[in-house]
Amino acid sequence: MPFFPNFENFYLPKMSIHTFNLFLIIMSSIALVVYVSLFFVDAGYGKFYNPKWGPSVNNKLGWVLMESPVFIAMLLLWLLSDRRGDLVRLAFLFLFELHYFQRSFVFPFRLRGKSVMPLSIILMGVVFNVLNALMQGGWIFYVSPDDYYGRDWLTDPRFIGGFLVFLIGMYINIQSDDIVRNLRKDGDTNHYLPKGGLFRYVTSANYFGEFVEWVGFAILTWSWAGAVFAWWTFANLAPRAHRIYDAYKVEFGNELDTKKTKRFIPFIW
């Protein structure tokens, strides 16, 4: 019996490189619109929750509903590809799914409190996540040339360097989430300024870590699809980090060392 199921009759048609590149250009352009818009409009979840965004569900359920579709979509794209046994592409899949397994099925259940998330935010997140699966999975399993990722890619400096950057970003992201999660004890409703870890240098260390992750993924896949995802991560999170910084300045005053602590990128901005 073969290791992989037989999906011969379910292969997805290959998109032309021209069509795929047009898709990436459109996604990049939308990211620019999102980037500019988020400096003026707060996405109404988490710290900036606003009931004006419509009906909401429990925060834990919201994160699962928003993040799990990309985990599932990427698996389907892999299963339906005739490259599903390729070692290098399996390595890409593993790293991508490692992040989204943690984000979909670990992170939500470690959240504290009784926060809620608007269904409108969840829906927008689902749409982007599925499109992103088509970007990353489309490139890795369908559009990239057959011989683009030979087995020697695993020893290529681009893979090794990008892999290390990815792991560093993931560590920063998870560590920073842990710091934020433990700011308050059960029943405490006070607000606290996150400290420790990379929060010594940036007020949104968790966002910075996630951005670093996807920069690493773009490097290790050496793809425009990965670069567009890194750009999307910056476009979505940098304006939010900027708004959080301004909110912290008002809420915590001199407790926030504005000379040392930056908004999103340590020592720079």
Beta strands, then each sheet from edge to edge (+ up, - down):
strand 1: 56-58
strand 2: 116-118
sheet 1: 1+ 2-
end
